[in-house]
Amino acid sequence: METRIEWDSVGPVSVPIHCYYGAQTQRALDNFRVGAGIDRFPRELIQAMGKVKKAAVLANKDLGMLDERIADLIVQATEEVIAGRWDDHFPVPVWQTGSGTQTNMNANEVIANRANELAGGKLGAKHPVHPNDHVNYGQSSNDTFPSAMNIAAAENIHGQLVPALVELHRTLATKAEAFSQVPMIGRTHLQDDEPLTLGQEFSGYAAQLLEGLARARRCLPPLYRLA
């Protein structure tokens, strides 16, 4: 495999020439080999990390802490990460340090390299956009990664789980009404059989779904509080 040489505080690192990640990501792949290529983060987490990075750079731009041209390049790169264009360049497995440092740096490097490419530069050049000094400006893995986890969880609960529970409840409630005149024998433990309708049984399923829906919605407010 053709590689390029990148440098970090430890020394030189060989990185596949076509990859948008850099030295820190490559070291993570070398150091955390358990689950490599298998136990990768889902698309939702990568998307959420892109959103965290975009929010951070916009805040830093508004505060005048980043050059506008650099900030705009980073924003464009983060939007591509959010859209899923560079998912293949997030290879670090879930088995890593607890704070998610390796995935945080993976995101910084992919975004910086793409931003530099947009500016006419080369992968690995770290100019004009630096992965740590610019993309990660004012951030820590201890806040970016937990925030990404909350965002991914909240978006999936709100956008997928809740609508699915609502639809399933609607279907079961419809069946409860449709089966309201269908008799059946209800068998209870150590008691006489108690007759009921199939509709009554399905109404119990529908009621359980409502409880589950309420629990899912109660999970959201705490998730909205980011690190």
C-alpha positions in Angstrom: 0.0 0.0 0.0 1.3 3.4 -0.9 1.7 5.7 2.1 2.7 9.2 3.1 4.7 10.2 6.1 3.1 12.3 8.8 4.6 13.6 12.0 3.2 14.0 15.5 4.8 14.6 18.9 6.1 11.0 19.0 7.6 10.9 15.6 6.9 9.8 12.0 3.9 7.7 11.1 3.1 6.0 7.8 -0.5 6.7 6.7 -2.2 5.3 3.6 -1.8 8.0 1.0 -5.5 8.1 0.0 -6.9 8.4 3.6 -8.2 11.6 5.0 -7.2 10.7 8.6 -3.7 11.3 9.9 -1.0 10.3 12.4 -3.2 10.1 15.5 -5.8 7.9 13.8 -3.1 5.7 12.4 -1.6 5.3 15.9 -5.0 4.4 17.3 -5.4 1.7 14.6 -1.9 0.4 15.6 -2.6 0.6 19.4 -6.2 -0.6 19.6 -6.4 -3.6 17.3 -9.2 -5.4 19.2 -12.3 -5.2 16.9 -10.4 -3.5 14.1 -12.5 -3.4 11.0 -15.5 -4.9 12.8 -16.6 -3.0 15.8 -16.7 0.4 14.2 -18.9 3.3 15.3 -22.3 3.7 13.6 -23.1 6.4 11.1 -25.2 8.2 13.7 -22.2 8.8 16.0 -19.9 10.0 13.1 -22.7 12.4 12.0 -23.1 13.7 15.5 -19.4 14.3 15.8 -19.5 16.3 12.6 -22.3 18.4 14.1 -20.3 19.0 17.3 -17.3 20.2 15.2 -19.5 22.4 13.1 -21.1 24.0 16.1 -17.7 24.6 17.7 -16.2 26.2 14.7 -19.2 28.5 14.2 -19.0 29.6 17.8 -15.2 30.2 17.5 -15.9 32.2 14.3 -18.6 34.3 16.0 -16.2 35.0 18.9 -13.4 36.1 16.5 -11.1 33.3 17.6 -10.7 31.8 14.1 -9.9 33.3 10.8 -13.1 33.5 8.7 -11.6 31.7 5.7 -10.3 28.9 7.8 -13.6 28.6 9.7 -15.6 28.5 6.4 -13.4 25.7 5.1 -13.9 23.7 8.3 -17.7 24.3 8.1 -17.8 22.9 4.5 -15.8 19.9 5.6 -18.0 19.2 8.6 -21.1 19.4 6.4 -19.6 16.7 4.2 -18.9 14.5 7.3 -22.5 15.1 8.5 -23.7 14.0 5.1 -21.8 10.7 5.4 -19.3 11.4 2.6 -16.3 10.4 4.6 -17.6 7.5 6.8 -15.0 5.1 5.4 -12.3 7.3 6.8 -13.4 6.8 10.4 -11.9 3.3 11.0 -11.1 3.5 14.7 -13.0 0.7 16.6 -15.1 1.3 19.7 -12.4 -0.3 21.8 -10.3 2.7 22.7 -9.7 5.2 25.6 -12.8 5.9 27.6 -13.0 9.6 26.7 -13.1 8.9 23.0 -9.9 10.7 22.3 -9.0 8.6 19.2 -12.4 9.2 17.5 -12.2 12.9 18.4 -8.8 13.1 16.7 -10.0 11.0 13.8 -12.7 13.6 13.2 -10.3 16.5 13.6 -7.9 15.0 11.0 -10.5 14.1 8.5 -12.1 17.5 8.7 -8.7 19.3 8.5 -7.5 17.3 5.6 -10.7 17.8 3.6 -10.6 21.5 4.4 -7.0 21.7 3.2 -8.0 19.9 0.1 -10.8 22.3 -0.5 -8.2 25.1 -0.1 -6.0 23.5 -2.8 -3.6 21.8 -0.4 -2.5 18.2 0.1 -3.5 15.6 2.5 -1.3 15.6 5.6 -0.1 19.1 5.1 -1.9 20.6 8.1 -1.9 23.9 6.4 -3.8 26.2 6.2 -6.1 24.2 8.5 -4.5 22.3 11.5 -6.5 19.4 13.0 -5.8 20.4 16.6 -5.1 24.1 16.5 -8.2 24.9 14.3 -10.7 22.1 14.1 -10.3 21.1 17.8 -9.9 24.7 19.0 -11.1 25.2 22.6 -12.4 21.6 22.8 -11.5 18.4 24.6 -12.4 14.7 24.0 -14.1 14.9 27.4 -16.7 17.2 26.1 -16.9 16.6 22.3 -17.4 12.8 22.5 -20.0 12.7 25.3 -21.9 15.5 23.4 -21.8 13.5 20.2 -23.2 10.5 22.1 -26.0 12.5 23.5 -26.8 14.0 20.1 -26.8 10.6 18.4 -29.0 9.1 21.1 -31.5 12.0 21.1 -31.8 12.2 17.4 -32.4 8.5 17.1 -35.0 8.4 19.9 -36.8 11.5 18.4 -36.4 10.6 14.8 -36.6 6.8 14.7 -37.7 5.2 18.0 -40.6 7.5 18.9 -42.2 7.5 15.3 -41.9 3.7 15.2 -43.6 3.4 18.6 -46.3 5.8 17.6 -47.0 3.8 14.4 -46.9 0.4 16.2 -49.3 1.7 18.8 -51.7 2.9 16.1 -51.6 -0.4 14.4 -52.2 -2.4 17.6 -55.0 0.0 18.7 -56.6 -0.5 15.2 -56.4 -4.3 15.7 -57.9 -4.0 19.2 -61.0 -2.3 17.7 -61.1 -4.7 14.7 -61.0 -7.8 17.0 -63.4 -6.4 19.6 -66.1 -9.0 18.9 -63.7 -12.0 18.5 -64.1 -14.2 21.6 -61.3 -16.2 23.1 -60.4 -18.1 26.3 -58.1 -16.3 28.6 -56.0 -18.7 30.7 -54.8 -17.5 34.0 -52.4 -19.2 36.4 -54.1 -21.3 39.2 -57.5 -19.6 38.4 -60.6 -20.4 36.5 -60.5 -19.5 32.8 -61.8 -16.0 32.2 -63.3 -15.3 28.8 -62.3 -12.1 27.0 -62.1 -10.8 23.4 -59.0 -10.8 21.2 -59.6 -7.1 21.0 -59.1 -6.7 24.7 -55.9 -8.6 24.5 -54.6 -6.3 21.8 -55.7 -3.3 23.8 -53.3 -4.5 26.4 -50.5 -4.6 23.9 -51.4 -1.1 22.8 -51.3 0.2 26.4 -47.9 -1.3 26.9 -46.7 0.6 23.8 -48.0 3.9 25.3 -46.0 3.3 28.4 -42.9 2.6 26.4 -43.5 5.7 24.3 -43.8 7.8 27.5 -40.5 6.4 28.8 -38.7 7.1 25.5 -39.8 10.7 25.6 -38.8 11.1 29.2 -35.2 10.1 28.2 -34.9 13.2 25.9 -34.6 16.2 28.3 -31.5 14.9 30.0 -29.9 14.1 26.7 -30.4 17.7 25.5 -27.9 18.8 28.2 -24.5 18.5 26.5 -21.1 18.3 28.0 
